[in-house]
Structure formats: C-alpha cells, structure tokens
Amino acid sequence: MISNQILQNTLDGIKSITQAEITAFDRSGNIVATTKKGPTQDSENLLPAPLQNLSNAPEKTTVLDGVAYFNITSNFVVEYILAVSGEDACKTGKLAALHIESLLAAYKELPGRDNFLKNLLMDNLLLVDIYSRAKQLNIENQVRRVVYLVETAMDSDMGAVDILRGIFPDKERDFITAVDETSIILVKEISADDTSHEIERMALTIADTLSAEAMAGVSIAIGSPVTDLKNISSSFKEARLAQDVRKIFEMEKQVVNYECLGIGRLIYQLPSPLCRIFVNEMLQGFSMSDIDEELFVTVQKFFENDLNVSKTAQDLFIHRNTLVYRLDKIQKLTRLDLRKFTDAITFKITLMVTRYMQYREKQQI
C-alpha cells in the first residue's frame, strides 16, 4: 500500500494537468486523498449508495450523476476507488487509475520495511501513516536512533552498501540504503547512554573499515540523535547540512557532527547579499584569491598553533624571520595583522565567508 501523502501528491499532479476533481476512497469508503479544497458537502464525502459494495463488483468503471468511479486493484483486490468529475472524467480517471495501479505494483516489489524507512527519510509519509505502518512492520517508535550520511568515492553499487551491512547485520535494528551513486544512509539504533563522542567514534570505525576494504576516500556526516520515528527525517536533513558545511569549511575532516559545526553552521545560514557586504567591508576590493598557496598554508598552520610564531616556524621548517616576513606580507595585502587576536579572527571569518560564497556560486551553475 502506498502512503496517503504520495497518493495526495499524485492526485494533485493529475489535477494540475487535467483540471479534474479527484477523490480517492479506501475499501471502507473513507476518503484518503482529494483534490477538493475547503469544506465539502456531507454527500461529497461518501460513496453513492449503489457503490457501497463496489469493491466486490466486477466492473472496472461506473458512472453515476456525471461522476466517474474507478476500481483500482492490486493482485485482483480493490485497494482504492477513485471518483472523478469534470471534463473528460472517464479519460482522466482511466489515466489516474493506471498510474496509481503502477505505483501499487512498484511499491509491492520493494521490501515493506525498506520502503517505509526510505519514505520516512524523504518526508513522504503523513504522521498517521508513520505510526500505523511502523506497527504493521514491528518497528519500535520510542527508540534512540541517529542518522549517518556516508559519502565514498566508491560506487555504492560496487559493494559499499554490502560492506556496511556486514558491519551492522541486524536488519531489525539498523537500516542501510543507498541514496545515489556515492551516498549511503545508515539509520543506527543507539543506547540512551551513548554520548556524542561514542557516536563519532562509531563513524570513525565505519570510515576506517570502508577506507580499508573499499580502498576509497570516505566522509561521514552525523545528524542529531532522535527518539521518535517522525524525527528521523530531521536527523537526515541535519546530516546533509553537516556534510555541506564540511565540504565548504573542513574538507580535511573525515567525520563531522551536526551538533559540533561551530561557526560554520552560522555562516552557512547567512544570505548571500549580506556575505558580499561583509567581505567588501573587510577587504575593500581585495580578493582572497590574490593570496598565494604558500601564504595560505602559512596562515592555516599559524591558526592551528594558536598564533604562536615560534611553533609555526618550527612546524613549517622555516626561519622565524621568514614567517614574520610572510605575516607582514599578508598585513600589507589585507591590512590585517594576524599576530593580533582581533585581526586574526576577522581574517578567519572573512576567509570562511568567502569560501561559502564560492560554494553557493558553484551550486547555482
């Protein structure tokens, strides 16, 4: 059985093309989806009396009072009854019935549990559907879970999913599915005592295993733990946001946690016009692209060492005076002395905002 939300979306899409009004009833005669907006007459909420036993009738189509009624069957069992009114109601109803029967066939081919969780992740289920379907599939609701979004250079069809399922073989508690060619979702059941550190340690274990067995680069983003099935989609969205933030600001990180994104989360949510105003104000026409790679490496190491000149020079295997010369060069270009805490913070934020703007521009191409 497809969800009521998907059925509603299907009817809305058909109406946008044909302008016909369509209502779907279940076998008991209850409305499960309709294109009619606003309050309706009581008579419009019921199947006509002669059709109360329509699910047992052999006829595929019935027309009463200008409204066409269609049986939608799956394995010779009526699942829905469509009521279609408007111009070319019979033609529209036949097309709608054929489309919905194709959906029913496609959904029956998918494992019920996998299908349910995929729709749950993509927000394709109404709240009432979530709990009723979960009960049918023996999936517990009030269990602590977290979503891991795994990205790997290895094609997911080539074994990455199988490797993950080998790590987490308990299909009753953990759910694994491929999102696209390179992304995999793991919905992992965790205990109430698992801390953020332990959740991240699990991600590192996954990354190490995939890197070793698949011989491919791996990055993992983690959503917030949730205790209700309806919130799993929120954890998935958080994981996707965390993965985007990692790609912009922390490419060197293998694991990133939504709950520990820091200033990157704040910058990610800034509107582009405000970012441009800030960068222009800070740099006054100067571009970060004018700084060569050697200076960027120097700045990165300088920040890693908490603005310690001696330690940075030692790590870069250069003389202290060489480092001072490079910092002076940056000051001439940007008017920011990175040896001063305030200027260093300004440069760091400006650099992050610039990277964010470049990322947004690439996304729009």
Buried (B, 14 or more C-beta within 10 A) or exposed (E): BBBBBBBBEBBEEBBEEBEBBBBBBBEEBEBBBBBBEEEEEEEBBBBBEEBEEBBEEEEEBBEEEEBBBBBBBBEEEBBBBBBBBBEBBEEBBBBBBEBBBEBBEEBEEEEEBBBBBBBBBEBBBBEEBBBEBBEEBEBEEEBBBBBBBBBBEBBBEEBBBEBBBEBBEEEEBBBBBBBEEBBBBBBBBBEEEBEBEEBBEBBEEBBEBBBEBBEBEBBBBBBBBBEBBBBBBBBBBBBBBBBBBBBBBBEEEBBBBBBEBEEBBEBBEBEEEEBEEBBEEBBEEBEBEEBEEEBEEBBEBBBEBEBEBEBBBBBBEBEEEEBEEBBEBBBEBBEBBBBEEEBBBBBBBBBBBBBBBEBBEEEEE
